[in-house]
Amino acid sequence: MLEKNQIEFVIEIKAQIKRAQYRALQKVNKEQIKLYWNIGKSILEKQQQFGWGKSIVELLAKELQKEFVGVNGFSARNLWRMRTLYEQYNKSQLILPPLVAEIPWTHNILILEKCKEEHERFYYIQLTKQYQWSKTLLINAIENNSYQNTLISQNNFEQTLPLELANTAQLILKDEYTFDFLNLSIPYSEAQLEQAILTNIRNFLIEIGGDFSFIGNQYPLKISDKNYEIDLLLYHRELQCLVAIELKIDAFQPEYAGKMNFYLSALNQMVKKQHENPSIGIIICKSKDRTTVDFALQDVNKPIGIATYNLSKELPKNIQDYFPSNEELINKVEAITAYLKTKTKKIK
């Protein structure tokens, strides 16, 4: 039987080994991406210089596979991907070789092939790096339109939080969440919705984003001898703040924002630690009228986001109809992009 200090020693050594292994994998990945980038560059430049067509890629693939027997990655298809990666990102002001090298090759290819817009690609590269998304999580994020949902999300974060916190908070709020893992039968009550989420809490935390920790459900607040309960209370590690979530099985009502504002005031005064940032509220409803939400949040002084949920992967067919104006959209994309770029510089 190991003693307590022996157990702690073993845990410490295991952690050191895992950190070293991770750093080694990162280094290998960066070298691999650098190699692939240069191969793609060479293919494109030689084609332009000598007028070579597609056959050069097939020829190169055969020769490389003969020389490097058993080494994966040199198929004609993958060589074309290297060329495409270089061609697409070479002149980009956002996606530079060092950034591409921060995530695995398979993730890069997924983003390159499934996302056509530069800011969207930058968004998924950054979040994959930041939250160390697996291939499956990245696919789910793309298929659930995480980028688009972030752009059209409704909140008052810019008006109620410091700039850096507001930009981070924007990234954690989607306009619509997909709860296809709940297996709820219609009709259901709010209590049943909450219980289904608790049963599937891991999937729920994955769906709402990275860095969330679960604190409790029906979290009690006692004010003037009256008891109140918050449906779900979470903590966001990067924002370093409490996140109150209210679940509604009907359409958004203006009074929901007032009640959440009340809960956040109580959390900030009674629960929040001194070193923590102001608490944030997220109201997740079955549906919402966007104009009603805008008016409801207009004069609320606490940071609140309003989202909807779906029990299947079916998303609105005309998602573009919900987008802000072109000017507003550009401003929002640039704000998120600029913030992510500052985070990259800090990490370096």
Secondary structure, DSSP 8 states (H G I E B T S, - for coil): ---HHHHHHHHHHHHHHHHHHHHHHHHHHHHHHHHHHHHHHHHHHHHHHH---THHHHHHHHHHHHHSTT-TT-SHHHHHHHHHHHHHHTT-SS--HHHHTTS-HHHHHHHHHH--SHHHHHHHHHHHHHHT--HHHHHHHHHTTHHHHHHT-EE-HHHHS-HHHHHHHHHH--SEEE-TTS---SS--HHHHHHHHHHTHHHHHHHH-TTEEEEEEEEEEEETTEEEEEEEEEEETTTTEEEEEEE-SSB--HHHHHHHHHHHHHHHHHT--TTS---EEEEEESB--HHHHHHHHTT--S-EEEEEEESSS---TTGGGGS--HHHHHHHHHHHHHHHHHHHHHH-
